[in-house]
Amino acid sequence: MRLSFRIFGYVAACCLLIVHVSEADAASRNALRRGLEAMSRQTAEASLRFLASDVMGGRLAGSLEGAITAQYIRSELEQMGYGASIREQRFTGRQGQSLCNILVTVPGKDTTRCIVVGAHFDHEGTKNGAVYHGADDNASGTVVLLELARAAQAAGVQPQQSVVFAFWDGEERGLWGSRHYVKTLGRDTSAVAYYINFDMVGRNTDESRPGLFRYFYTASQPHLRTWYEESLRACGLTLLEADYRPSDRTLGGSDNISFGRNGIPIVWFHTDGHPDYNTPNDTADKINYPKLMEIARSSWYLIWRMAY
């Protein structure tokens, strides 16, 4: 009889645990869905068209337009409800320019570790009277990052690890913003579990394959590919075609270098070069907005897998 009661008690406890886990799983799925539903092509496209407009003058780091861009990003984050968690990380460029990274942190249950998700917002400015609009480079990455911050706020749950959304200044001058950030970490860069970079995520290299993009990742971390493959399946996207590029060398000429050189595993989303790169013809009307939004939505799943 005692054994029967023990078995009954054990079974009852297991049932309660299953119910608790099921409820927790349902709450997690609902939070993930809330974040996904908050992301908007309309807001992303409006922001990109503004950032790449003539009035923004090419967003040269250290210029008035560069400072306006930083304040625009801050304003967008404030409207999302971040408020006091926004930080302006001011620093001086090598030629004395006043520059400013915009950082916003979603605090995790474990505040000793974080993932950093970043994109640079500066471009080439105006040369010989021609505005270098920088729609793909890198208004595209900037608006993806804004939409990801919007998703995290809408999810309304605390991640396991903190998530830092970092808008870098001065990338075109030599990765100044991201290098400054990593420098402030000191010797203990292990506090950053992963860095995800968005730089040029809005164009087509091959018009016959409009969903093609490069997914660079640290080769010694093969789960970074597995996690993203799972993310693509989970969100059921049909346009994207990932070209996976593992490497343990420092890749490319973007802000992932600042992290990779310091032993931090990286992911870099990149739709590759095109004839309009670093010319005045990199304009908002040439952006593949459905592709940009699929990159944003699939990245939200990846961030969820990493931090939540």
N, C-alpha and C positions, 0 to 999 in steps of 0.2 A: 504493500500500500504506500509506504514512504517513497519507494522507488517510483511508483506511478505519479505521486505528487511532484517529485523532483523533475520527472520527465515533462509533466504538464507545465511546471514553472519554467523550465528551460524553453519549451516550445512557445509559451506565451511571451517570454522575453525576446525570443527571436522574431516573433510576429511584430512586436512593438518596434524592434530595431528596423525591420523591413519597412514598416509604415513611416518611421522617422526618416530613413534614407530616401524613400520614395518621395516624401514631401520635400526634402532638401533638394533632390534632383529636379523636381517640378519647379521649385522656386528658382533654381539656377537656370533652368531652361527659359523660364519666363523673363528673367533679368537679361539673359543673352538676347532674347527676342525683342525686348524693349529697346535695347541698344541698337539692334539692327533696324528696327522700324523708325528710329529717330533720325537715321541718316537720310539725307535728302539731296537728290540731284539738283533740285531747284536752288537750294542755298549754296551748294558747292559751285554750281555754274555761275551764280551771281557774284560770289566772292572772287572766282577766277577771272571773270570778265573785268571786275573792278581792279584787281591787282595788276592785270596785264593791259590796262587802258593807257592811253596817251597821257592822261593827267598824272599817272603814277611815275612817269618819266624813267621807267626801267629799274627803279628800286635799287639804285646804287648804294652799297654799304657806306655809311657815313654821311649820306646826303639827306636833305630835308625829306625827300620822298621815301628814303629808307626808314627814317624815324616815323613818318606817317604810317608806313606799313606795319611797324612794330606796334604802334598804338591801335591800329585797326584790328590786329590780331588780339590784342588785349581786350578791346571793346567786345569783340565777338565772344571771347571766353567769359567775360563778365555777363553778357546776355544769356549765356548758357547756365549761369548760376555759380560759377567757380569763385568769384569774388576774392576773398582773402587768401586763397590758396595760389593765386597768381603771383609769380615773382619776376621782377625785371633784373636780369643779371648784366649789369653794365660793365664795360671794359673798354680799353683804348687800343685802337689798331696800330699797326707798325708805323704808319705815317701820322699818328696822332688823332685819327678819326674817333669820334664818340660812337660806340656801337652798343647794341643791347640784344641779348638773347631773351626770349619770353618763355618762361617755364611754368608749367602748372602740374601739380602733383596730386594724384589720387592716392591717399595714404592706405597702405595695406595693413593687414593684421601683423605681419612681420615687417617692421620698418627698417630692419637692417639690410634688406635686399630689395632691389627694384629692377624693373626693366625700363629702358629709356627708348622712347619712340620719337624719331626726329625727322625734320625736313628744314632746309634752308629757305629763307624768304627773299634774299637779296638777288640782284641780277647785275647786268652790265651798264645800266644807266643810259645816257644819251651820248652819242658820238657823231660829230659832224652834223648836228641837227636832227639826226634820226634816232627815234626811240627804239631801244632794244627791249621789246615787250616782255620777253621771258615767260610766255604762257606755259610752255612745257617745263622750262628751266627757270624757276621751279615753283611757279604759281600752282602747278598741278599737285606737287607734293605737299605744298602748304595747305591747300583746301582739303586734301585727303586727311591730313593730320587734324584739321579743324573738325571734320566729320567724325573722326575716331574719338576726339575729346567729347563731342556731342553724345556719341554712343555711350561712353563710359559714364557720363553724367546721368543719362536717361536710364541706364541699367539700375542705378540706385542701390547697389550692393558694394560692400567693401571687398577688394581683392585680397588674396592671400599675401601677395607681394605688392609693394607700391608700384604704381605706374607713373612715369614722368613723361609728359608730352613736352617736347623741346623744339622751339622754333628758333633756328640758328641764324644769326647775322654774320656777314662777312665770309661766307663760304667761297664766293668767287674770288676773293682776295687771297685765299690760301687756307681755307678751312678754319678761319680765325675763331668763329663762335664755338664750334664743337671742340676745338683744341683747348680753348679757354675753360670750357666746362670740365673736360677730362683732367686738366691741370688742377682744378679746384678739388678734385677727388683725392689728391695726394697719392701716396704709394699704394693704398688699399683700393685698387680698382675692382676687387672681387665683390664689392657691394653692388655692382651692376651685373646682373645675371645675363642679360642679353641687350643688344642694341638693334632696333629695326629702323632702317633708313628708307625714306621715300625721296627720290630725286629723278625727275623726268619720268612721269608715269601716265602721260596723257596722249601719246602719239602712236602711230603705226609705222613700223619700219618696213614691213611687207604688207602691202594693201590686200594681197590675196589671203593673208592670215591676220585679220585685224585684232584677234585676241592675244597675239603672241607678246610675251614679255619675258624679261630675264629675272630669274630668282636666284640671286647670289647668296651663298651662305657658307659659313665656316665648315670646311670639310670634316674636321675632327668631331663635329656635332651632327651626325647623320639624322638624328631625330628632328632637326629643324626642317628637313625635307619631309619626313613622315608626318609631322604635325601639320604642315601646310597642305599636303595631299589630303589629309583628313578634313582640314578646313574647307577645301574646295568641294569635297563630297558632301559635307554637312550642310553647306549653304546652297547646294544644288545649282551652281552657276554654270551656264552653258557657253559663254563667250570666251572666257579666259583659256589660254594655252600657255602653260608655264614651261619655260626652258630652264631647267635646273642647272646651276653652275656652281658646283662645290669647289672651294679652294682654301688652302691655308696660307696663301700669300695675301699680302695687303692688296685689295682689289680696287681698281678704278681711281677716280679723282673726286670722290665725294666724302661726306662726313663720316661714313663708316670707317675710313682710314684712321681717324682719331681714336676710335675705340678698338679696332682690330689690332693696331700696333701695340696696344696695351693689354693684349690677351683676353679681350672681351669678345665672346661669340657674337657674330653679326648676321643679320639678314638685310639684303638691299633689294628693294623693288625698283626695276628700271626697264623702261620700254625701248631702250637703245637709242642710238643717234639717228639723225635725219638731216636733210639738206638745210633746214631752217635753224639748226642749232647755232646759238651765238650769232644770230643775225636779226635784223629788225623784223623778219618775216615769221618769227615764232609768236604767232598771234592766237587769240582765244578762239577764233572761228575754226581753227584746224584741230582742236582737241577732240578726241574720241571720248565723249562724256559717259556713254554706257560702259566702256572699258574702264575708265577711271573709277566709276562707282563700284564696279565688280571687284577691282583691286582693293578699294576701301572696305567693302563688306567682307571679303574673304580675310582681310587683315584683321578685322574685328574678331573673327573666330580664332585667328592665330594668337592674338593678344589674350583672348579669354583662356586659351589653352596654356599659355605661358604663365599668366599671373593670377587667374581666378581659380 
